[in-house]
Amino acid sequence: MPEGLGLRDVDRLLHDLRSPVNSIMGRIQQALRHTQDATARRHLLRGSAACRNLLRRFQNLHDLLALRQEADFPPAGSTDLAEAWEAALYPWRPLAEALGVRVVAELPEGLSVGVEREVLLRMLDNLLSNVFVHAEELEMVSARVDEAGGRVDFSLRNDGVLEGEGELEVAVPDLSAGPTLNGLGLPVVKALAEKVGGGLQARHGTGGSFIVTLTLPAGQ
């Protein structure tokens, strides 16, 4: 870990960033209410997503440093997966509608996972960011759940059946030369999942298709 960089430093950065970024997002929401032009709305929604992505990257850096310093995380708790999915998806729905992307989820009601709600929301937001920010040609996003042996597999994919399926290694970011904010999403989600006894797998196929499977312990 870079010498001198601590959680309090990142906390201050996050605090300093939130006010101006939230102000920009507020202006974007005002502009959205006053335009019906489809192209303008897509650009504005992309801008809003970019603002959230900036804050998310600093949150990811905070989580990575906290994990490396073995800082205390919130207790595992028990969180309703379907409710958390809807909450995480909520800010992405306007962009999905503007892009004409169908979002289909097969999540049973009342299924809980052994993760604190805010931590789970950060995991899901990172996965959704990979779907909506990096996929230029997107038609459907689907989510499903498999349960077995006290574990819950939450799978998210960005299109139909994968072709030429292969393994995608989730790398551990190297901060030895200084902190970087790019590419932290999946490694941080994987580390957070492993913290509670789960894990993350990712596969990719041709044409930018991919599927990620987040494994979590079942809640009580």
N, C-alpha and C positions, 0 to 999 in steps of 0.2 A: 504494500500500500504506500502511496506517496507520503513522504514525511511531512508532517504539519497539517495534512488535510484530515479533518475530523467531522464527526456528525454535526456538531454545533455549527461548523462553517457551512455545511450543506443546508442545514436548517435555516440559517440566515439568508442564504441565497434563495431558497424556496420562498421564504417570507417576503423578500424584496421583489421577487419576480411576480408573485401572485397578483398584487394590486394592479400593476400596469397591464399584465396579460389579461386579467379579468376585465379591465376597462376596455381593452381592444375587442374582446369577445362580446361585451355588452353593446359596443357600437355596431359590430357585425349583426347582432340580433336585431337591432333597430333598423339597419339597412334591409335585412331579410323581410321585415314586416312591411316595407314600403316598395318592394319590387316583386313583380310576377314574372320577370324575364327569366327563362329557364337557365340560360347560360350564365347570367349574372348570379343566380342563386347557387349554381354549382361552384362558381369561383369563391363566393362568400363562404359557403360551407367548407370548402377545402381550406380556406384561411382559418376558420374556426378550428378545424381539425389540427392544423399546424400549430396553433396556439396551445391546444391541449397536449400536443406531442412534445412541445418544449417543456411544459411543466412535468410531463410524464418522465422525460429523460432525467431531470434532476431528481425526481422521486426514485427512479431506478438507481441512480448513483447513491442516493441516501440508503436505499435498501441493501445495495451491494456492500457499502462500507459497514453498515450495521451487522451484516452477516459475517464479514471478515473480522470485525472486532468482537464478535460473539455478544453483541448487545442484546438486551432483553427485547423480545417481540411480544405482542399481545398474546394472551393465552389462547389455545386452539379454539375453544368454544364450539359452537354448532351453528351452522349457517344454512338456510334454505337455498339450495342451488338454483332452482328456477327463479326465485325472487331476485337473487344476486345477478343472474344472467340478464333479466329484464332491466335491472338498474344499470348494469354496465352497458347494455345495448342502447339505452334511452338516448344518450347524446349522439349516437351514430345513426339512429333511424332517419333523421332528416336527410343526411347525406346518401344513405341507401335509397331512399325514395327519389331523390334528385337524380341519382345515377341509374335508376330502374333496376336495382338489385333486390331480388327476393331473399328474405331471411326466413328460414324454416328451422324450427327447433322441436325436437322430440324429447322433452324433459318431463319426467313424472312429477306430479305435485307432491309436496311434503317430503321430498328427498333432501336430507341434510348431509353436509360434509364437515369434517372436523377441522375447519379453518375459521379464524376470526373474519368477520364480514368485510372489513375495510381491506384486509390483506387479500382476500379472495377477489374483491373488486379490482384491485390493482393488477392481479394476475390476468383476469378476464379482459381488462382494458388493454393490456399489452397484446394479448392475442388478437383482439379486434382491431387494434392499430395495424398489426401486420396484414390483416385482411384488407382494410379499407385504404390505407395510405400507400401500400406498395403494389396493389393490384390495379392495373390500368383498365383491363378488360374483364369485367366481373358481371356475372349473370345471377349467381345464386350463392348464398352462404348457408351452410347447414350445420346444426349442432345436434348431437345425440349423446346418450348416456348408456353405459353398460355397468352393471353391478355384479360383484362376485367377491366372496370371501372377506367382507368387511372393507372393500375398496370400491371406489367409484372412478370409472374412466369417463372423462368428459372429452369428446372428440369434436373438433371444429375443422371444417374443410371449406375451401373457397370455390369449389365447382363440383362437377359430376365425377364419374368414375375416373380414377387415376390411371394413366397409361405410362408405361416405362417407369414404374414406381422404383424409387431408390431411397437409400437412407440419407438423412441430412443430420450431420453431427451438430449438436448444440455446443458451441465452443465456450470455454471459460475465458472471459476478457482479460487481457494482459495490461495491467496498469503500472508496470514497472517504470515506464518512461513518462508517467503522468496520467491523469485521469482523462478518459474519453467518454463522450455521451452517446456515440454511435454504436449500435449493435448490442446494447445492454439488455434489450427486452426479453428475448427468449432465455438467455443465461440467468437473468434474475428470476424469471418465473420458475425455471428449473430448480434454482437454489432455494427459493421460497417453498416450493413443493417438497423438496427433499427435507427441509427443516421440519415439516410436519409428518414425515414418513411416506411421502409420495414420490412423484417424479414427472418427467416430461419427455415425450418422444415426438419427433417431427420427421415427416417423410415428404418427399417432393417427387413430382412426375414431370411430364413434358408440358410445355406451354405455360409454365408458371403455376401449375396446379400443386396444391399441397394439403396435408392434413396434419394437425397437431393433436396429440392426446395428452391431456393433463390428468394424472392419476393422484387421487386424494383419498385419505382415510374417510370412511363413512362416519357421519356424526351420530351423536347419541339421541 
